[in-house]
Amino acid sequence: MRRLWLILSMVIGLTGPAGPATANGDGPYLAGRMIVAAEKLLDPNFTHAVIYLLEHNAKGAVGLIINRVIGAGNLNHLLKGFGLIPSEGRRYVRLHFGGPVSTGSVFILHSPDFKTASTYRAPGGLAMTSDQTILDSLARGEGPTRMKVMIGYSGWGPGQLKKEIARGDWLNVPADADFVFDASGSDVDQWNAARDRAGLTL
């Protein structure tokens, strides 16, 4: 699908449309699933990482690390940082490191009960919005019921992720909203839980 790549091109200046994606565990593409870093993967950006793949096709892959918390606090403080007037209520959020690409941009992975013109919905059912609209909604006390706020995203070029999986850097597992949005346990606890899932599905 071209939609996510066009959204990212507007946000961070990426170029090049993507081809069609396939969302299943049997085909060559894994959009809508999670990949789990193997223990031998020592890249500090991805050590113990669990990544939800928004897009995976012949042009490459895009995903968000779901278990790398880098901060936490009142959502109002985040909104003020974007020059918005926050709502009167309080909403506690964790700030996550989504990946090493475009770390100056915010990407919100969320439940599909919220949608704007630029919202991208992954084949697995979860959605991602990265424009001002979702921040405005949050400032009004609205927005999705479940979300993770990300700084940056993870990206691979054509065929790159396939090669990394082939050499054993990543395991792939089905994704579900309860697991993706679970806030309990440490980063490593969530990685271990995802590895357990991989052991049951591979």
C-alpha positions as a printed NumPy array, in Angstrom:
array([[  0.   ,   0.   ,   0.   ],
       [  1.21 ,   3.469,  -0.787],
       [ -0.693,   5.23 ,   1.997],
       [  1.741,   4.854,   4.898],
       [  4.734,   5.813,   2.799],
       [  2.936,   8.925,   1.602],
       [  2.07 ,   9.851,   5.209],
       [  5.677,   9.394,   6.283],
       [  6.896,  11.394,   3.316],
       [  4.805,  14.337,   4.511],
       [  5.994,  13.982,   8.102],
       [  9.689,  13.287,   7.616],
       [ 10.486,  13.712,   3.944],
       [ 10.677,  10.097,   2.82 ],
       [ 10.316,   9.507,  -0.905],
       [  9.29 ,   6.539,  -2.974],
       [  5.907,   4.779,  -3.024],
       [  5.448,   1.303,  -1.651],
       [  3.939,  -1.709,  -3.314],
       [  1.087,  -3.836,  -1.965],
       [  1.52 ,  -5.47 ,   1.427],
       [  0.476,  -8.915,   2.595],
       [ -0.537,  -9.415,   6.23 ],
       [ -0.118, -13.022,   7.187],
       [  2.455, -15.227,   8.814],
       [  2.781, -17.583,   5.85 ],
       [  3.501, -15.084,   3.098],
       [  6.69 , -13.114,   2.499],
       [  5.416,  -9.979,   4.214],
       [  4.614,  -9.444,   7.875],
       [  2.618,  -6.202,   8.111],
       [  0.274,  -6.319,  11.074],
       [  2.486,  -8.744,  13.005],
       [  5.269,  -8.257,  15.537],
       [  8.942,  -9.064,  15.198],
       [ 11.015,  -9.883,  18.264],
       [ 14.767,  -9.294,  18.482],
       [ 16.836, -12.453,  18.908],
       [ 19.134, -12.517,  21.909],
       [ 22.158, -12.347,  19.629],
       [ 21.028,  -9.03 ,  18.103],
       [ 23.368,  -6.509,  19.739],
       [ 22.452,  -3.32 ,  17.865],
       [ 21.693,  -0.935,  20.787],
       [ 18.688,   0.46 ,  18.92 ],
       [ 17.086,  -2.975,  18.799],
       [ 18.431,  -4.957,  21.751],
       [ 15.442,  -6.705,  23.393],
       [ 13.096,  -4.882,  20.997],
       [  9.55 ,  -5.908,  20.142],
       [  8.336,  -4.132,  17.008],
       [  4.829,  -3.802,  15.613],
       [  5.096,  -3.731,  11.809],
       [  2.833,  -1.168,  10.217],
       [  3.997,  -1.914,   6.704],
       [  6.11 ,  -4.568,   5.017],
       [  6.313,  -5.015,   1.271],
       [  8.71 ,  -5.071,  -1.659],
       [  9.787,  -1.481,  -0.961],
       [ 10.783,  -2.139,   2.649],
       [  9.273,  -2.156,   6.127],
       [  8.126,   0.36 ,   8.728],
       [  7.45 ,  -0.419,  12.371],
       [  7.348,   0.943,  15.914],
       [  9.16 ,  -0.475,  18.937],
       [  6.45 ,  -1.084,  21.529],
       [  8.54 ,  -1.959,  24.6  ],
       [ 11.157,   0.795,  24.891],
       [  9.926,   3.329,  27.456],
       [ 12.033,   6.499,  27.665],
       [  9.832,   8.647,  29.884],
       [  6.458,   8.966,  31.555],
       [  4.185,  11.653,  32.906],
       [  1.096,  13.745,  32.407],
       [ -0.091,  14.01 ,  28.814],
       [ -0.698,  17.723,  29.442],
       [  3.047,  18.33 ,  29.62 ],
       [  3.52 ,  16.734,  26.213],
       [  0.716,  18.797,  24.708],
       [  2.146,  22.009,  26.149],
       [  5.419,  21.142,  24.452],
       [  3.565,  21.303,  21.14 ],
       [  2.021,  24.654,  21.998],
       [ -1.44 ,  23.216,  22.656],
       [ -3.829,  24.088,  25.431],
       [ -4.365,  20.792,  27.266],
       [ -7.689,  19.503,  28.53 ],
       [ -8.648,  19.978,  32.161],
       [ -8.359,  16.26 ,  32.89 ],
       [ -5.188,  14.323,  33.468],
       [ -4.028,  11.41 ,  31.365],
       [ -0.87 ,   9.528,  32.245],
       [  1.204,   8.42 ,  29.258],
       [  4.481,   6.688,  28.654],
       [  6.795,   8.059,  26.001],
       [  8.38 ,   5.329,  23.886],
       [ 11.388,   5.133,  21.59 ],
       [  9.77 ,   3.929,  18.377],
       [ 13.033,   3.589,  16.5  ],
       [ 16.122,   5.437,  15.333],
       [ 14.569,   7.107,  12.266],
       [ 13.126,  10.633,  12.552],
       [ 13.543,  10.953,  16.311],
       [ 12.307,  14.535,  16.13 ],
       [  8.811,  13.406,  15.143],
       [  5.951,  11.943,  17.178],
       [  4.048,   8.872,  16.042],
       [  1.016,   7.645,  17.981],
       [  0.141,   3.965,  17.708],
       [ -3.467,   3.572,  18.771],
       [ -6.682,   1.61 ,  18.786],
       [ -8.821,   1.858,  15.622],
       [-11.596,   3.846,  17.343],
       [ -9.948,   7.094,  16.236],
       [ -9.409,   8.211,  12.653],
       [ -8.356,  11.298,  10.742],
       [ -7.656,  11.856,   7.072],
       [ -4.013,  10.906,   7.651],
       [ -4.543,   7.932,   9.97 ],
       [ -2.936,   4.756,   8.666],
       [ -4.553,   1.466,   9.652],
       [ -2.255,  -1.539,   9.566],
       [ -3.51 ,  -4.894,   8.225],
       [ -3.619,  -6.242,  11.779],
       [ -6.197,  -3.647,  12.806],
       [ -4.132,  -1.158,  14.833],
       [ -3.681,   2.392,  13.612],
       [ -1.051,   5.119,  13.55 ],
       [ -1.564,   8.869,  13.376],
       [  1.275,  11.382,  13.311],
       [ -0.304,  14.73 ,  12.533],
       [ -1.535,  17.694,  14.554],
       [ -5.134,  16.458,  14.439],
       [ -4.65 ,  13.726,  17.011],
       [ -2.815,  16.111,  19.346],
       [ -5.69 ,  18.579,  19.046],
       [ -8.137,  15.796,  19.899],
       [ -6.103,  14.752,  22.914],
       [ -5.984,  18.362,  24.071],
       [ -9.804,  18.35 ,  24.048],
       [ -9.833,  15.196,  26.148],
       [-10.804,  13.066,  23.147],
       [ -8.794,  10.712,  20.918],
       [ -8.29 ,   6.945,  20.982],
       [ -9.062,   4.848,  24.034],
       [ -5.704,   3.051,  23.831],
       [ -2.44 ,   4.43 ,  22.538],
       [  1.315,   4.532,  22.772],
       [  3.176,   7.759,  22.102],
       [  6.374,   7.215,  20.112],
       [  9.42 ,   9.275,  19.243],
       [ 10.883,   8.042,  15.957],
       [ 10.195,   4.862,  14.037],
       [ 12.042,   1.844,  12.683],
       [ 12.603,   1.345,   8.97 ],
       [ 14.208,  -1.139,   6.56 ],
       [ 15.035,  -0.858,   2.876],
       [ 13.927,  -3.279,   0.15 ],
       [ 14.648,  -6.861,   1.19 ],
       [ 16.616,  -5.797,   4.279],
       [ 14.235,  -7.163,   6.912],
       [ 13.853, -10.437,   5.008],
       [ 17.624, -10.912,   5.121],
       [ 17.787, -10.109,   8.835],
       [ 15.027, -12.626,   9.568],
       [ 16.768, -15.251,   7.426],
       [ 19.972, -14.948,   9.435],
       [ 18.055, -15.289,  12.695],
       [ 18.055, -11.7  ,  13.954],
       [ 14.26 , -11.619,  14.369],
       [ 11.381, -13.928,  15.25 ],
       [  7.857, -13.087,  14.108],
       [  4.668, -13.523,  16.088],
       [  1.001, -12.563,  15.749],
       [  0.038,  -9.226,  17.261],
       [ -3.031,  -8.369,  19.292],
       [ -4.077,  -5.113,  20.912],
       [ -3.937,  -6.419,  24.479],
       [ -0.294,  -7.366,  24.102],
       [  0.716,  -4.246,  22.158],
       [ -0.86 ,  -1.821,  24.626],
       [  0.038,  -3.709,  27.795],
       [  1.906,  -1.332,  30.1  ],
       [  2.825,  -3.844,  32.792],
       [  6.311,  -5.21 ,  33.305],
       [  9.685,  -3.907,  32.224],
       [ 10.968,  -3.617,  28.666],
       [ 12.772,  -6.945,  29.08 ],
       [  9.672,  -8.575,  30.624],
       [  7.695,  -7.685,  27.521],
       [ 10.495,  -8.964,  25.302],
       [ 10.531, -12.266,  27.172],
       [  6.758, -12.55 ,  26.864],
       [  6.973, -11.907,  23.122],
       [  9.736, -14.529,  22.772],
       [  7.49 , -17.003,  24.557],
       [  4.81 , -16.274,  21.978],
       [  7.332, -16.828,  19.213],
       [  8.205, -20.19 ,  20.67 ],
       [  4.586, -21.224,  20.44 ],
       [  4.075, -20.056,  16.872],
       [  7.244, -20.93 ,  14.984]])
